[in-house]
Amino acid sequence: MTADLSISAEEREALAEAVRDLLRRRGDSASVRTAMTSAERIDTGLWQTLCTEIGVAALPIPEDAGGAGASWIELAAVLQELGGALSPVPAFGSSVLATGAILLAQDDDIASHLLPALASGEQTAALCWAGERGWNTPGVHADAGLLSGTAHYVVDAESADTLLVLASGPGEHVTLHSVAADAAGVTVSPLTLLDPTRALSSVRFDEVASTVIPTPSDLADSLRTLGWSLLSAEQVGGAQRALDLTVEYTKSRKQFGRTIGSFQALKHRMADMYVLVETARSISRAAVAAVAVEDPDAAELALAAHVYCSDAYRRIAGEAIQLHGGIGITWEHDIQLYFKRAQASSQLLGAPHTAVAEAAAGLR
């Protein structure tokens, strides 16, 4: 199950443009706001279109498992577009975290059973991992194949067909399990959080029978590396869009008889935002490329991408709010959604300051 790393930059840009065009036709903010105000917080129609017309979910999945046999680099290009539109689709939850867990497990039987339906978009999956205090200790415990406990902050669980569960067992060894989302004893509870554009849930297991998936001992670390790398691409897309909205607004808003974008002080602030975006883009690309080729430095690059891109996105979104003035904090303007996504995404899979402290402790 090897990925195709020979795809050219031109082909990758064409893929991104296809996604961009589809999102433009669907109406970026309209899709987000419809999902925010509906009972189902995920736009399943948009996801089906992305999967059937463009093959988004199939990108990182090998051809012999029903996928496109591309790589994480191509999926990152898509995530950048989806992050720019804040699209309410299960790309990160299903195509990165859950699909990544299956691929990293390297179990051919499980892969052939689960991946084809994920590749086609016919089904989605969610990864249950975090305990109440974060991702270092799973919230679910496994005992003789039965799962008990609660996984917190599960991305896109409320629409998932399959749950992949990281569980702690005897001796704190982490194991991976597969469970049908509608299995007896499984309770999915949607969470109301700061960021209304990403569907997070808590998932409770009451002695639920599961399929145990043989996994390498470093699965959790590898998943975190993968997650941080691909999340950074999404963050870059959001940061770019926040900058674009700000430039657009300052070109139209007038004060003292001039557009505010013509004032030198504001030009300098937007130039600083641009530098942050481009630096974040470079770091993100390096991290994703390292993951795609299984570079030994992938974990360090993923951490760097998580820390820098999280900080850059937060700073850019904060500046964007200020440069939009009073309208920036209103519900009607999209920029406030980017501010919330920037804050929330920085905490996924571990807060940057915690991750840095853990890495520093490991060097002692």
C-alpha angles and dihedrals in degrees: 000000000000127000125233107248094173096084109125128235089246092055090048092052090049088054091050091047091052090054091044091052093048092050090047091053092047092048112248103224094034091061092048096048093045090054091046093055098040131081090245109061094194123077099228092176092057091046092052090050092049090051100043100038100034105015095231097160092048096056102094095032118098119246093243088061094050097269138118095257093227120128145251088270091068093046089050089056088054093046090054089059093044090049090051090055095037084229112194096226130123096247097122097036098044108021097039112026103027097034089043091054091053093047093046091050088063093206108148095200094053091042093053090047100048110022103065093061091045092048093054094045090239088123137017132208136204131209115230110202125123124092122213091278098042144279101313092082121034116237093222127071125207122214119174091335094309118119123216132171139047130290113208132208094016110179116231095347096140092068098036125118095195131035121209107201129200105204135178117234138178111328090017090280109159117229133184123231137182122219133170108247091230095049118133111270096028117118120183115196118186113225127222107220142160094275110059092183097070120062111226126174142176114236120204124200121198106191093313119182112235145180110249114223117206108236140177116261093246095055095119093050092047091049092051090051091050093044096049092047096051093039089057089060090054090048091052090053092051093046091050091051092048089053092047092051090050095050090047092051096047090052091058104033113090130202128169088005094301135091107259091230088070093065111104095223092057092045089057092050092050091046088056089050090052092052090051092051095049094046090049089050092054094048092046093051091050091051094048092047090051091052092048093056095035091242113189088233093055094106093052092046091048090053091049090050092048094050098042099039092046091052093043093050092049093048094046093048090048092051090046091055091052094046090050090056119199095347090060093072096048123105091233096064120076096218092080088060091058090050090054094045090050092054095044100043091054089066097052115116090000135336115269095240091051092048092050091049091051092049091049091049089053091058094059 
